[in-house]
Amino acid sequence: MTRRPGPKPSVVGLPLSARRGTMRPFELLLPLTLAGVALLATSVDVPLCAQETSQRVWLGDLSERQVVGEAGDPVFGLLSLIVAHPEGGFVVADLYYGQVRRFGAGGGERWSSGAIGDGPGEFRTISDLEISEDGGVIVLDPALGRITELSSQGEVRSTTRTPRPVRRLFPRFGASAWVVAPRDDRTLWLDVTDDGLLGDGFQSLPKEVSFTHTLAGEPFTTASDLGAVVVYRWSSKMVYLDEYGNVRGVEDGVEEIAFPDVKEYGTAGDIGQAARRVDPDATWAARSVSAFAGRVYVLFRGRGADDSHSVIDVYDEREMRYAGSFRVPSAADGIAVLANGHLATIENAFVPVVKIWRGLDHGSGS
């Protein structure tokens, strides 16, 4: 297997420095923030580990341990993202209020930060969250074109403008931090320099992953024990990266789903308008991804998942192979595996809540 040499990690980490009411423009902007990044063919040889079967192996049952927000304290608006905090608990993005909110291991709210707006510490959209090495939270707002770093107590530490359209933060490699951005028809991994600017990084382009338009390649990313993992909303492809961002391998999920077509629509008249959208008949693959103890957990939103339950597919990170699946007896919009090994899900049906589940490490295939 040939790997593209990755850059050496930086000697520093990322040096980036309740509002209630009616329907917010924030909610309407959400679909516009979900553009992916195109990965095209190169000379890099990467193993493709396709699964031969679409038959799932069901693991032990999950049991509900706690519900955060069910009694209206705290009150959530529209939960879009959840990430585990290494010190315990989790962090969520609440699009309705334009806030980032930190919760402890017991489910209590420790702090909330932000509001809808353009000022320091305010957000128009939140398309990704990452946890910094000192326990702070890094927030990506593609509508404002900036990355905001919050301290471990939720205070605004710094703000950095992104020089290019950035859709996803990327997990740290070594002591550095990275983001993914579309650049023409390629994927660019941007490095963070010592002075806090986003500089040209390097390109990592697995030839097995290709699609005709960035809309069809919307990614989700997670840090992992060996580096990082990329999954896709519209395809079962999974890209495994090492600690420096080199591609270790590409795998198809337990159900192989190809990247869909992107259709163009136009209107007649003196002023023609054009729009693109993913084929409405396309099958969703992933909605969220998390990693814990050598395993990768993918929230599957395609066949077999409906409004009454969700499916989480589990993969062995080192072997890059399918390891089984869990049924979640409710409709999840995002997942995170917490520091204590429990599963956290966000749900927006009726009353938005965060549910904590036990049982990820229980049971055998059935």
N, C-alpha and C positions, 0 to 999 in steps of 0.2 A: 504494500500500500504506500503510495506517495503522498506526502503531506506538503502543503505550502508552508514555508517557514513563517512563523508568527513573529511579531515584534516583541522585544523584551518588555516586560511589564514596567510601568512607571514606578518611580520611587515614592510617589505620593498617591493617595486616594483621590477621589473626585473633589476638586477644590471649588465646587460651585457654592457659591455661597449657600348664630343659626338663623341663617336667614330663612324666613317662612313666607309663603304666599301662594300665588296661582302658578299656572304653567310658565316654565322658564325657557328662554331661548337656548339655555344650556342643554336642555333635553333634545331640542331639535337639531343641534349641531352634532350630536353623537354619531349618527351614521356617516357624517362627513369626515370624521377623524379616523376611520377604520380602513385606510388604504394601506396595502402591504408593500413589499419590496420584491422586485423581480430577480430571480436567480437564473443565470443562463449558463450554457455549456462552456467548459474550459478544459484544459489539458490535465487538470487534477484528477487523479484516479481515486475514487472513493467507493468502498464496498456497498453494494445494495443488498440489504438483508430482508427480502420480501417474505411475508408470512404466507404459508401455503393454505391456511384454512381460515374460513370466516366463522367457524364455530367457537363461541366464547366458552371459557372455562370459568364457572361462577365460583367465587370465593365465599368466605363466611359472611354472615349477615352483619350489617351495621346497625348499631343501636343509638338512638338519640340521647345525648347526654345533657345538653343545655340549649336554650334558645335565647338569644340576645336581641332585645327589641320587641318581643312579643307583647309585653305589658305596656308598651308605649314609653318606656324609659330605658334606653334612649329612643328618640324618634328618628327613624331613617326616612330619607326622601326617595332616592333612586340609587341603589347600590350597583356599581359597575365593576369594581375591582376589589380583590382581597389578596393580601400577601401575608405570610407568616413573619413574625418578628423573632429574631434569634434569641431574645431574652424572654420569650414567652408571649402568648397572645397574638394579636393580629392588627393589621392596619387596613382600613377600607377607604375607598373613594366614594363619596356621596355626590353624585352629579346634580341633584336637585338643589342642594345648598352650596355647591361649589366648595366642598370641604374635604380635607383629609382628616381621618379620625383614628386615634390609637386606642386600643383596648388591651388590658392586661390578661394574664392567664386565667383569672377568675371571671372574665367577661365584663369587668367594670371599665367604664370609659376613663382614660387617663388624660386625654386632651383632644381638642379639635382645632383645626387651623384652616383659615381661608374663608372666602366668600366669593360670590360671583362678581367679577369686575376685571379691570385691567391694571390695577395698582399692584405694588409689591405685596406678595403673599395672597393675591387674588387669582382666580382661575376662570377661564371661559370653558375649557374642556379639560378633562384629565384622561389621557389615553394609556398611561402606564405609571406604575410605582415600583421603586426599588428601595431596599434598605441599605444605607451606607455602613461602612465598617464600624463606625462608632455608635450605631443604633439610630441614627437620624433617618429621615425619609426623603428620597429624591423623587420629584414629581415632574412629569412631562406634560406640558400644555401645548399641543400642536397648533391650536387656534391663535395663541399669542406668540408662538414660535420661541418658547423659552423653557428652560429647565430650572426649577426652584428647589433648593436644598433646605429642608427643615431640620432643626436640631432634634436631639432625642426628646426634647420637651415641647416640640411643635413650633418653636420660634423660627422665623425666617432667617436663615444664615447667609444665603447669597442667591443671586439670580443670574443665569447665563443665557444669552440669546443663542439660538441655534442658527448657523449660517445656511442651513438647507432644510427642506421639509423633513422632519423627523417624526416617525409614528410610534416607535417603540424604544424604550430604554432597553439597554442590554445588560445582563449581569456582568459583574466585575470579572476580569481575567487577571489573576495574580493580584497585585495591589492597585491595578488601574481600573478605570470604569470606561464603558463603551456604549455607544448608541448605534442603532441601525437606521440608515436613511436611504431613500431612493436617489439614485444619481443616474440620470438617463435611463438606461435599461439594465443597470447592474445593481448589485448590492454593495454598499460601502460601509465598512466598520470604522467609525470615527474614533480617534484617540483623544483623550483629554490631556492637554499639555500642562506643564507645571504652572503656567500663568492663568489657567482656568479656561483657556480657549479650546474650542473643538477644532482640532486640526485634521488634515488628511491622514487616514489610517491605512488600512490595507483591505483588499477584496478577498472574500472567501466564497467561491462559487461552485458548489457541487453540481456536476453536470446532470445528475439524475433528477434534480429538482428544477423544472422549467415550466413557465406558463406565459401566456401571450400578453397579459396585462397585470399591472400591480394589484388591481382589485381582486383578482383571483388568487393572489398570494399573500393575503393578510396573515401575518404571523403572530404567535404568542410565544413568549420566551420564559425560561426559568433557569436560575442558577442550580447547579447540581454538584454532587461529590466530585465528579471528574472534570467539570467545566461548566457546560450549559447545554440546554436542549431547546430546539425550535420546533414548534408544531404549527399547523395551519388550519384556519377556519374551514376552508373549502377542500382540503385534501388530506389523505391519511399519511402523507410523507412526514417523516421525523428526521431532523438533522441533529446529530450528536457532535458536540464540540469539545476539544480538550481545554485545559486551563488557559491556553494562549489564544484560543479562537480558531485553531486548526480543526478542520472537519475530520472526525474519527470515522464516521460512517453515516449512511442514510438508510432508513428502514421504512417499510410500509406497515401501517397499523394492522390490527387484526382483521379489519374490513378494509379492503383496498378501495380507495375513492380517488379518482383522477381529478386533477385541477379542471374546473369547469370552463366553458366558453364565457366570454364577456361580450354582450350584445350592445350595439350602438343604436340609439333612437334619435330621430330628428323630427322637426316640425316644419310644415310648409308655411310660406309667407314671405314678406319682404325681408324680415330679419329671421334667418334660420337659427334654430337652437338645436344643439346636440347634447346627448347625455349617454352615459355608459352605465351598465349595471350587470351584475353577475346573472347568469342564466337563472331565472326564477325556479326552475325545476332542479337546480343543483342540490346535492345532498350536503348538509353541513357535516363536518368531521369533528373538529375540536372547538371548544368554547373557552377552555382554560387549561393550564398545566401547572403542576407543582412537583417538586422532587424532595425525597427524604430517604435517608439511609440506603442509598444505592438503587432506589426505585423511582420511576417516573410515573406520575398519575395524570391521566388525560381525561378531562371531562368530555365525553363523546355526546354529540348532539344529533346524530344521524339515525339510521334505522335502529329500531329497538328502544329509542328514547322518546318519551312523549311528556305531556303535561302532568302525568301522574307519578313519574319517577325519572331518575337520571341514571346514566351508565358511566362508570369510571373504569377505564382500561388501564392496566398496570403493566409496566415494562421494566425489565432488568436493564439497568443503565450500562453495566460493564459488558454484558453479552449482547445488548441491543436487540432483545427478543421479548415477545409478549409473554406475560407471566400470569394472566388471569384478569378477572373483572369483578367489580362490585356493583350491586344495585343500590341506589340511594332512593328511598321511598318518598321522594318529593322532587319537584322540578328545580334544579340548581342553575344559577347563572354564572357561578364562578366557584373555584375551589382553592384551598390552601392546606397543606399538611403542616400542622403546628409543631413547635419544638418538642412537645411532649408526645408526638406521634398520633395525636387525634386529628381527624379530618374536620375542616371548617368549610361550610358552604354559604353562599349568599343567595337569597331568594327574594323576588320582588312581587310575588303574587299576593294580592290583597294588602297585607301589612308587610313591608320589607323587613326581613330579619336575617340574622346570622345564626346558623345552626351548627352545633358542635356534635360530632359523632365519634363513637369508639368502635373498634373492631377491625381496623385496617390490617392488623397483624394476626388476626384470628382465622381459623378455618383452613380447610384444604379444598382443592378443586372438586367440583361436583357437577 
